[in-house]
């Protein structure tokens, strides 16, 4: 058995007080002050341990995300001095897609490296748009002591980024005639991606590069941000190059193992030039996700690229459409298009845009992706509130540009560690031991749209039912 892959998570305390969702307000004038078993002492999350500081300074307690909404203090206080409130600042976080719960959960994972658990359970809607209309099948969770992150069995989350031979040819004496292609693997189905906005100082990008290096994965980076300080991590960088700069960049940074070209007419010539310039280079092509994506995938698979990287928008939707499809439907369309042409195993598919939570990784792979690229979760891990003040030219409220790269690196490592543990838990519950085996396994999922048609289609008709989603 190969050495078990481990992610070195370690507590990385936030620089600013996180904006939490719930907290408890206590009416101290009604406190008896003589309870030997005060509910504050019984709090398993220790949110009251610094309470005396607030009393001394005559300040209200912060809305800390340490409160896990179990509300034990509210229920068990003999004097009834506690009541639950929602932080008004919490409601202003994020937007309709990157909502406050996602930001809050990401902060916690980047801080602790642990899977978030809520004492009050899940109180959201049963179904929603996008990935929220898809559920994973956990019917194989029959051996909890052996499966998952605490089990003895090894669950492999690695994927390849290099192309594969579709068939092997052998001589009469048994020797291999087919030229073998070097295999390039990463241990997690996640690559990091430089965000399109934010305070992208060298400290911030150094955090991402160092995290990618330790995790053994890759970082997609704009070459204009590259400096000599990134050279120690060059092997884990994927520069997003154009026909104007790819030759100079690769000659100046020979340590680069993988590069991405933007799709354009005549891309086949660029790929041939890259192969001639650096035969061992892993080549990815970046493609905007739209209605032509399936055709682009077939074209590029025939050009023998290693990986195709499809970009959706921040909300996980395709471009250039009045009624844009969501990422999960587009992944399925591209995947099945390649399967139909018997090209799927020749190329790797990476999708980015709208990947906001750990569950989105597993669901993307089930739809047909090999892996995903994440960008905004990296900013959120560094305490970004997605207020977008930086886009407006205003001052960043958390002064992200000045972060310590060692601290930022650990926050990102913690986030990926928590996400990978959740992926392992899902795979263990499915009885799957390989992330590669999960690819395209839609039989291990349930889609609300399909269930609705099966249940109500015979009664109301398919047209009426399809309009209910």
Secondary structure, DSSP 8 states (H G I E B T S, - for coil): --------------SS----SEEEEE-GGG--S--TT-HHHH-TT-TTTTHHHHHHHT------TT--S--HHHHH-TT--EEEEE-GGGGGSS-SSS-HHHHHHHHHHHHH-S----TT---S-S--SGGGGEEE--TT---TTTSSTTSSS--B--EE-S---S---B-TTS-B-S------EESSSEEEE--SSS---HHHHHHHHHHHHHHT--EEE-GGG--GGGGGGGGGEEEEE-TTTHHHHHHH-TT--EEEEE--TTHHHHHHHHHHH-TT-EEEEEEE-STTHHHHHHHHHHTT-SEEEEE--TTSB-SS-TT--BHHHHHHHHHHHHHHTT-GGGSEEEEESS--SHHHHHHHHHHT-SEEEESHHHHHHTT-----TTTTT---TT-GGG--HHHHHHHHHHHHHHHHHHHHHHHHHHT--BHHHHTT-GGGEEEHHHHHHHHHHHHH-HHHHHTT-
